[in-house]
Amino acid sequence: MSLLQLIYASDLSGSNESELSTILSASVRNNEKNGITGMLVYKNGRFLQVLEGKKENVLETYGRIGKDPRHQSIVLLLKDAIESRDFKDWSMGFKKLLDSDLENFPKYVKYFNTTLKDVDIAARPSIALEILKVFSTH
């Protein structure tokens, strides 16, 4: 089976965090239906998400996210063929980061406390996968 791993970052439109539960519920439902696994990390209006699954399903999901008005400033960070899933246990793992979560990982702070335009996460996409893996276990 040809699997794809796609990682993107985006900002929450507006400042209404009450949308998070709606976004997460829809993600879980759609991902289960489409055989997609992944992880979503959120802090200060910033999303960092990985999607894994069949190439066509992942690309369709990413396309739907791109049309969602709750996401703005979407940046594609990584799109790679993979042999196996890194986040196989979740249709959508979720971690809302607190300042205390980042205290032990100071090198990640800048990715959540500045705008996507001010921090060049795209220049080092492997940091995105690293962040997602670290916070999937904390």
C-alpha positions as CSV (number, residue, x, y, z in Angstrom):
1,M,0.0,0.0,0.0
2,S,1.3,3.4,-0.9
3,L,1.2,5.6,2.2
4,L,1.7,9.3,2.4
5,Q,2.7,11.5,5.4
6,L,1.8,15.1,5.1
7,I,2.5,17.8,7.7
8,Y,1.2,21.4,7.7
9,A,1.0,24.4,9.9
10,S,-1.8,26.9,10.0
11,D,-3.3,29.6,12.1
12,L,-6.8,29.6,13.6
13,S,-8.9,32.3,11.9
14,G,-10.0,34.8,14.5
15,S,-9.4,34.0,18.2
16,N,-12.3,31.7,18.9
17,E,-10.8,28.6,20.5
18,S,-14.3,27.2,21.1
19,E,-14.0,25.9,17.5
20,L,-11.3,23.4,18.6
21,S,-13.7,20.8,19.8
22,T,-15.7,21.0,16.6
23,I,-12.6,20.8,14.4
24,L,-11.3,17.8,16.4
25,S,-14.7,16.0,16.3
26,A,-14.9,16.4,12.5
27,S,-11.3,15.4,12.1
28,V,-11.8,12.1,14.1
29,R,-15.0,11.3,12.2
30,N,-13.6,12.0,8.7
31,N,-10.2,10.4,9.4
32,E,-11.8,7.2,10.7
33,K,-14.0,7.0,7.6
34,N,-11.0,7.6,5.3
35,G,-8.4,5.4,7.0
36,I,-6.3,8.4,8.0
37,T,-4.2,8.6,11.2
38,G,-2.4,11.6,12.7
39,M,-1.7,14.1,15.4
40,L,-2.8,17.7,15.9
41,V,-0.9,20.0,18.2
42,Y,-2.4,23.4,19.1
43,K,-1.1,26.5,20.9
44,N,-1.7,30.2,20.7
45,G,-3.8,30.0,17.6
46,R,-1.3,27.7,15.8
47,F,-2.1,24.3,14.4
48,L,0.6,21.7,13.6
49,Q,-0.8,18.6,12.1
50,V,0.3,15.4,10.5
51,L,-1.9,13.2,8.3
52,E,-1.0,9.7,7.3
53,G,-2.8,7.3,5.0
54,K,-3.4,6.4,1.4
55,K,-2.1,9.1,-0.8
56,E,-5.4,10.0,-2.4
57,N,-7.2,10.2,1.0
58,V,-4.5,12.3,2.6
59,L,-4.5,14.8,-0.3
60,E,-8.3,15.0,-0.3
61,T,-8.3,15.7,3.4
62,Y,-5.6,18.4,3.0
63,G,-7.6,19.9,0.2
64,R,-10.6,20.1,2.5
65,I,-8.6,21.7,5.2
66,G,-7.3,24.3,2.7
67,K,-10.9,25.3,2.0
68,D,-11.9,25.5,5.7
69,P,-12.3,29.2,6.7
70,R,-11.1,28.3,10.2
71,H,-7.6,27.8,8.9
72,Q,-5.5,30.6,7.6
73,S,-1.9,31.0,6.5
74,I,-1.6,27.3,5.7
75,V,2.0,26.2,5.1
76,L,2.8,22.7,3.7
77,L,5.9,21.5,5.6
78,L,6.4,17.9,4.5
79,K,4.8,15.5,2.0
80,D,6.6,12.2,1.9
81,A,5.9,8.6,0.9
82,I,6.3,6.4,4.0
83,E,6.6,2.6,4.6
84,S,4.7,2.7,7.9
85,R,2.7,5.2,10.0
86,D,4.3,7.1,12.9
87,F,0.8,7.8,14.5
88,K,-1.0,4.5,13.7
89,D,-2.9,4.4,17.0
90,W,-4.9,7.6,16.5
91,S,-7.5,8.7,14.0
92,M,-6.5,12.1,15.3
93,G,-4.3,12.5,18.4
94,F,-4.6,15.9,20.0
95,K,-2.6,18.0,22.4
96,K,-3.4,21.5,23.4
97,L,0.0,22.8,24.6
98,L,0.3,24.9,27.7
99,D,3.3,27.1,28.5
100,S,4.3,24.4,31.0
101,D,4.4,21.8,28.2
102,L,7.1,23.9,26.5
103,E,9.2,24.5,29.6
104,N,11.2,21.3,29.0
105,F,11.4,22.0,25.2
106,P,12.6,25.6,24.9
107,K,13.7,25.1,21.3
108,Y,10.1,24.6,20.2
109,V,8.7,27.8,21.9
110,K,9.3,30.0,18.8
111,Y,7.1,27.8,16.6
112,F,4.1,28.6,18.7
113,N,4.7,32.1,20.0
114,T,5.3,33.9,16.7
115,T,3.4,34.1,13.4
116,L,4.2,31.6,10.6
117,K,5.7,34.4,8.6
118,D,8.1,35.3,11.4
119,V,9.5,31.8,12.0
120,D,10.9,29.7,9.2
121,I,9.6,26.3,10.1
122,A,9.4,25.5,6.4
123,A,13.2,25.7,6.2
124,R,13.5,22.8,8.6
125,P,10.4,20.6,8.1
126,S,11.9,17.7,10.2
127,I,11.4,19.9,13.3
128,A,7.6,19.7,12.7
129,L,7.7,15.9,12.8
130,E,9.9,16.0,15.8
131,I,7.5,18.3,17.7
132,L,4.5,16.1,16.8
133,K,6.3,12.9,18.0
134,V,7.5,14.6,21.2
135,F,4.1,15.8,22.2
136,S,2.3,12.6,21.2
137,T,4.0,11.0,24.2
138,H,3.8,13.9,26.7
